[in-house]
Amino acid sequence: MPPFTDAELKEKVHDGYIVETVEEMTEGYRKSLIVQLTVQADTELISAPAYWMAARHAPSTNTQVSAHAIIQDELAHANIAYRLLEDLGVSQEELVYGREPHEFKHPYGFDQPLENWAELVVANGFYDRAGITILSDVHRNTSYGPLKRALVKVDMEETFHLRHGEVWMRRLANAGGEARAMLQRAVDWMFPMTVEWFGLPDELKRHSGQLEYRLKGLTNDGLRQTWMAATVPLCESLGLDVPAHYDEASESYQLDYPFPCRYDPEAKRWLFDEGQIEWDEVFDRWKGRGPMNEFYVESIRRSRGQVSAWLN
């Protein structure tokens, strides 16, 4: 039996108590933590093949080495989260190799193909910014001690990924011509994709366990605003068009398109003209996964077989 009731544990963590062992957890705390860590681990893992596909289009050997270093970091970050899950009684082997591809919990954005260097660096600038936004909040606020300590390393390395994206976005923007056009095209589909990344608006949020157990500090909308507060000014400084603006009256960033809305994965285009849709339709799209879901998952699994063959 845990030493606290669920209500007692919620009160204690909001007073600053740090949970260190499974024995201190209630079942509700443990389940909420497992959900959070699974999303974190799966996102880091699936980013690796997504980034690798685009890294092949690096403009030089040096830039390809930098991209591969980012991929190596992402795999290490995934291993950290999966290792923490094993402490909670969840098998890493089963999570990586036992689930169907559609059962992975990474954001829908990582089921899209990254097909050129511009898309890779925008992924670093947008997706890794989303990761930093979420994990920095967890690092500051989480009541789970092992995760708080693990995120010190993760946060520093994710900052490198972000800076890589920002530097290269600036270079492509300044280059003009076709390079700038490719950059704008990537921003066009990846900005709304990352806005969607943070999930339901607060007024529709169905689960609050991560907040109640102080596994994170900010709400979905709070995280979304934090991300936009960094991303919109970045794009504006580069002369890139983004469908969002800062509203002085509400002191918040507002979207200039219906949210949520439909997405055409084949064309990589958001169907703003069709207006706002229900979130149930978004959930159906997420559950159906994107065009690269099976390929990315199977590429990770195939690599284990190849390594085993080399070792034997």
C-alpha positions as a printed NumPy array, in Angstrom:
array([[  0.   ,   0.   ,   0.   ],
       [  1.314,   3.507,  -0.816],
       [  1.974,   5.686,   2.249],
       [ -0.545,   8.3  ,   1.061],
       [ -4.055,   8.383,  -0.286],
       [ -4.503,   9.933,  -3.71 ],
       [ -5.817,  13.159,  -2.187],
       [ -2.927,  13.304,   0.305],
       [ -0.339,  12.778,  -2.429],
       [ -1.826,  15.519,  -4.605],
       [ -1.706,  17.921,  -1.687],
       [  1.865,  16.962,  -0.767],
       [  3.309,  17.377,  -4.278],
       [  1.698,  20.811,  -4.599],
       [  3.423,  21.713,  -1.336],
       [  6.771,  20.739,  -2.895],
       [  7.089,  17.047,  -2.044],
       [  9.29 ,  15.112,  -4.505],
       [  8.401,  11.504,  -5.285],
       [ 11.473,   9.276,  -5.643],
       [ 10.211,   5.67 ,  -5.675],
       [  7.329,   3.618,  -6.989],
       [  6.417,   2.727,  -3.424],
       [  5.456,   6.358,  -2.765],
       [  3.058,   6.5  ,  -5.729],
       [ -0.643,   5.928,  -5.829],
       [ -1.923,   4.055,  -8.865],
       [ -3.326,   7.284, -10.293],
       [  0.06 ,   9.009, -10.025],
       [  1.852,   6.049, -11.588],
       [ -0.57 ,   5.836, -14.532],
       [ -0.338,   9.561, -15.246],
       [  3.448,   9.412, -15.14 ],
       [  3.497,   6.398, -17.487],
       [  1.354,   8.256, -20.036],
       [  3.631,  11.308, -19.877],
       [  6.864,   9.337, -20.173],
       [  5.52 ,   7.161, -23.   ],
       [  4.679,  10.215, -25.106],
       [  8.105,  11.677, -24.306],
       [  9.966,   8.464, -25.186],
       [  8.015,   7.742, -28.372],
       [  8.435,  11.307, -29.623],
       [ 12.199,  11.222, -29.154],
       [ 12.459,   7.78 , -30.765],
       [ 10.405,   8.49 , -33.891],
       [ 12.127,  11.821, -34.47 ],
       [ 15.311,   9.872, -35.306],
       [ 14.18 ,   8.214, -38.565],
       [ 12.223,  11.339, -39.499],
       [ 15.351,  13.491, -39.161],
       [ 17.539,  10.88 , -40.857],
       [ 15.399,  10.949, -43.997],
       [ 15.98 ,  14.691, -44.379],
       [ 19.622,  14.627, -43.247],
       [ 20.493,  12.848, -46.494],
       [ 19.837,  16.196, -48.212],
       [ 22.341,  18.107, -46.076],
       [ 24.26 ,  20.677, -48.142],
       [ 27.695,  19.502, -46.965],
       [ 29.47 ,  16.767, -45.041],
       [ 29.803,  19.01 , -41.985],
       [ 26.095,  19.799, -41.907],
       [ 25.247,  16.127, -42.282],
       [ 27.484,  15.339, -39.299],
       [ 25.612,  17.968, -37.263],
       [ 22.276,  16.435, -38.264],
       [ 23.478,  12.964, -37.321],
       [ 24.619,  14.276, -33.936],
       [ 21.076,  15.526, -33.338],
       [ 19.685,  12.117, -34.293],
       [ 22.074,  10.439, -31.85 ],
       [ 20.898,  12.794, -29.106],
       [ 17.246,  12.002, -29.823],
       [ 17.853,   8.274, -29.505],
       [ 19.662,   8.815, -26.21 ],
       [ 16.775,  10.941, -24.932],
       [ 14.336,   8.183, -25.888],
       [ 16.412,   5.66 , -23.984],
       [ 16.33 ,   7.862, -20.866],
       [ 12.54 ,   8.012, -20.891],
       [ 12.125,   4.3  , -21.642],
       [ 14.564,   3.506, -18.827],
       [ 12.475,   5.543, -16.397],
       [  9.42 ,   3.629, -17.575],
       [ 11.139,   0.356, -16.709],
       [ 11.452,   1.617, -13.129],
       [  7.654,   1.902, -13.173],
       [  7.245,  -1.706, -14.267],
       [  6.836,  -1.092, -18.009],
       [  8.932,  -3.145, -20.437],
       [ 11.071,  -1.123, -22.857],
       [ 11.283,  -4.187, -25.091],
       [  7.505,  -4.366, -25.311],
       [  7.099,  -0.637, -25.917],
       [  9.597,  -0.483, -28.77 ],
       [  9.114,  -3.896, -30.374],
       [  5.771,  -5.231, -29.132],
       [  3.298,  -2.536, -30.188],
       [  1.714,  -1.952, -33.557],
       [  3.02 ,   1.205, -35.281],
       [ -0.283,   3.029, -34.8  ],
       [ -0.069,   2.43 , -31.036],
       [  2.954,   4.706, -30.604],
       [  2.128,   7.976, -28.816],
       [  4.282,  10.544, -30.633],
       [  2.697,  13.665, -32.136],
       [  1.128,  13.398, -35.582],
       [  3.765,  15.797, -36.94 ],
       [  6.414,  13.089, -36.741],
       [  4.382,  10.849, -39.05 ],
       [  4.981,  13.259, -41.926],
       [  7.93 ,  12.904, -44.318],
       [ 10.709,  15.467, -43.976],
       [ 11.882,  15.644, -47.553],
       [ 14.56 ,  18.314, -47.75 ],
       [ 17.043,  20.331, -45.701],
       [ 14.623,  23.221, -45.22 ],
       [ 12.064,  20.904, -43.631],
       [ 14.697,  19.424, -41.334],
       [ 15.861,  22.791, -40.006],
       [ 12.272,  24.011, -39.551],
       [ 11.607,  20.796, -37.636],
       [ 14.584,  21.706, -35.422],
       [ 13.283,  25.252, -35.075],
       [  9.608,  24.332, -34.491],
       [  9.385,  20.748, -33.231],
       [ 12.434,  20.944, -30.984],
       [ 11.144,  24.267, -29.658],
       [  7.916,  22.438, -28.783],
       [  9.95 ,  19.746, -27.062],
       [ 11.915,  22.312, -25.068],
       [  8.712,  24.142, -24.157],
       [  7.153,  20.981, -22.778],
       [ 10.215,  19.441, -21.135],
       [ 11.489,  22.684, -19.616],
       [  8.109,  23.075, -17.96 ],
       [  8.319,  19.484, -16.713],
       [ 11.875,  20.064, -15.469],
       [ 10.824,  23.118, -13.48 ],
       [  7.656,  21.658, -12.047],
       [  7.66 ,  17.869, -11.985],
       [  7.204,  16.165,  -8.657],
       [  9.043,  13.04 ,  -9.883],
       [ 12.674,  13.349,  -8.834],
       [ 14.335,  10.906, -11.277],
       [ 12.723,  12.684, -14.231],
       [ 13.7  ,  16.135, -12.954],
       [ 17.353,  15.084, -12.768],
       [ 17.334,  13.31 , -16.136],
       [ 15.991,  16.383, -17.903],
       [ 19.071,  18.469, -17.073],
       [ 21.001,  16.679, -19.85 ],
       [ 18.029,  16.516, -22.207],
       [ 17.275,  20.222, -21.931],
       [ 20.844,  21.252, -22.776],
       [ 20.985,  19.032, -25.847],
       [ 17.555,  20.042, -27.105],
       [ 18.704,  23.659, -26.916],
       [ 21.512,  22.764, -29.351],
       [ 18.947,  21.262, -31.742],
       [ 16.863,  24.408, -31.548],
       [ 19.833,  26.689, -32.189],
       [ 20.805,  24.548, -35.186],
       [ 17.324,  25.078, -36.6  ],
       [ 17.288,  28.805, -35.954],
       [ 20.734,  29.39 , -37.462],
       [ 19.867,  27.486, -40.621],
       [ 16.441,  29.073, -40.96 ],
       [ 18.209,  32.44 , -40.924],
       [ 20.748,  31.295, -43.517],
       [ 18.07 ,  30.004, -45.894],
       [ 15.952,  33.123, -45.417],
       [ 18.923,  35.355, -46.196],
       [ 19.903,  33.262, -49.212],
       [ 16.708,  34.24 , -51.012],
       [ 15.498,  32.586, -54.196],
       [ 14.617,  28.901, -54.157],
       [ 16.15 ,  28.36 , -50.689],
       [ 13.867,  30.974, -49.149],
       [ 10.848,  29.615, -51.044],
       [ 11.498,  26.094, -49.695],
       [ 11.829,  27.522, -46.198],
       [  8.499,  29.351, -46.464],
       [  6.81 ,  26.221, -47.812],
       [  8.079,  24.249, -44.816],
       [  6.864,  26.942, -42.411],
       [  3.444,  26.96 , -44.102],
       [  2.634,  23.378, -43.135],
       [  4.823,  22.925, -40.058],
       [  3.662,  25.968, -38.08 ],
       [  0.016,  24.784, -37.779],
       [  1.293,  21.235, -37.251],
       [  3.23 ,  22.35 , -34.179],
       [  0.391,  24.516, -32.861],
       [ -1.756,  21.358, -32.93 ],
       [  1.043,  19.45 , -31.15 ],
       [ -0.008,  20.829, -27.739],
       [ -3.447,  19.223, -27.906],
       [ -6.91 ,  20.273, -26.878],
       [ -7.663,  23.833, -25.768],
       [ -7.952,  24.1  , -22.002],
       [-11.728,  24.471, -22.005],
       [-12.036,  21.063, -23.704],
       [ -9.256,  19.229, -21.864],
       [-10.497,  15.878, -20.572],
       [ -7.61 ,  14.746, -18.39 ],
       [ -5.872,  16.771, -15.713],
       [ -3.858,  14.099, -13.891],
       [ -0.503,  15.553, -14.943],
       [ -1.469,  18.891, -13.399],
       [ -3.119,  17.405, -10.31 ],
       [ -0.032,  15.303,  -9.541],
       [  2.279,  18.202, -10.471],
       [  3.956,  16.254, -13.234],
       [  3.946,  19.485, -15.237],
       [  3.094,  23.104, -14.504],
       [  1.489,  24.691, -17.565],
       [ -1.779,  23.83 , -19.27 ],
       [ -2.02 ,  23.001, -22.979],
       [ -2.871,  26.584, -23.868],
       [ -0.115,  27.895, -21.609],
       [  2.424,  25.712, -23.405],
       [  1.037,  26.743, -26.795],
       [  1.354,  30.419, -25.898],
       [  4.923,  29.921, -24.672],
       [  5.851,  28.262, -27.967],
       [  4.211,  30.957, -30.086],
       [  5.824,  33.726, -28.025],
       [  9.214,  32.489, -29.241],
       [  8.306,  31.196, -32.698],
       [  6.184,  34.001, -34.132],
       [  8.804,  36.723, -33.448],
       [ 11.521,  34.458, -34.913],
       [  9.605,  34.033, -38.163],
       [  8.685,  37.704, -38.321],
       [ 12.347,  38.673, -37.86 ],
       [ 13.202,  36.5  , -40.873],
       [ 10.418,  37.973, -43.002],
       [  8.526,  34.662, -43.046],
       [  4.751,  34.602, -43.14 ],
       [  3.035,  32.831, -40.241],
       [ -0.728,  32.666, -39.62 ],
       [ -0.609,  34.19 , -36.139],
       [ -0.164,  37.587, -34.507],
       [  0.207,  39.177, -31.082],
       [ -3.011,  40.726, -29.792],
       [ -2.368,  43.694, -27.524],
       [ -5.856,  43.665, -26.018],
       [ -5.668,  40.078, -24.751],
       [ -1.853,  40.13 , -24.351],
       [ -1.667,  36.807, -26.123],
       [ -0.88 ,  35.3  , -29.509],
       [ -3.902,  34.646, -31.705],
       [ -4.178,  32.33 , -34.695],
       [ -5.248,  33.732, -38.062],
       [ -6.871,  30.505, -39.226],
       [ -9.624,  28.159, -37.998],
       [ -8.383,  25.934, -35.194],
       [ -8.55 ,  23.029, -35.525],
       [ -8.865,  22.514, -39.263],
       [ -8.382,  19.779, -41.859],
       [ -4.996,  18.733, -43.185],
       [ -4.153,  17.15 , -46.538],
       [ -1.1  ,  14.926, -45.85 ],
       [ -0.424,  14.171, -49.511],
       [ -0.191,  17.86 , -50.418],
       [  1.177,  18.887, -47.002],
       [ -1.414,  21.618, -46.91 ],
       [ -3.869,  22.872, -44.301],
       [ -7.393,  23.442, -45.607],
       [ -8.06 ,  26.781, -43.941],
       [-10.824,  27.629, -46.423],
       [-12.964,  24.723, -45.203],
       [-13.298,  26.327, -41.769],
       [-13.093,  24.965, -38.255],
       [-13.737,  21.286, -37.595],
       [-14.582,  19.286, -34.478],
       [-11.761,  17.866, -32.377],
       [-13.202,  14.368, -32.828],
       [-12.121,  14.586, -36.472],
       [ -8.628,  15.566, -35.369],
       [ -8.51 ,  12.614, -32.977],
       [ -9.508,  10.286, -35.817],
       [ -6.637,  11.643, -37.922],
       [ -4.192,  11.226, -35.045],
       [ -5.352,   7.668, -34.364],
       [ -5.084,   6.786, -38.039],
       [ -1.5  ,   8.078, -37.958],
       [  0.296,   9.772, -40.818],
       [  1.832,   8.473, -44.042],
       [  5.258,   7.578, -42.6  ],
       [  4.124,   5.918, -39.357],
       [  4.726,   2.293, -40.312],
       [  7.91 ,   3.057, -42.221],
       [  9.509,   4.947, -39.325],
       [  8.597,   2.342, -36.712],
       [  9.707,  -0.563, -38.881],
       [ 12.984,   1.179, -39.755],
       [ 13.839,   1.267, -36.04 ],
       [ 12.92 ,  -2.366, -35.577],
       [ 14.819,  -3.428, -38.693],
       [ 17.995,  -1.816, -37.361],
       [ 17.999,  -4.159, -34.345],
       [ 17.968,  -7.176, -36.643],
       [ 20.813,  -5.767, -38.709],
       [ 22.95 ,  -5.049, -35.639],
       [ 22.245,  -8.538, -34.25 ],
       [ 23.348, -10.064, -37.549],
       [ 26.605,  -8.085, -37.506],
       [ 27.335,  -9.099, -33.907],
       [ 26.696, -12.768, -34.641]])
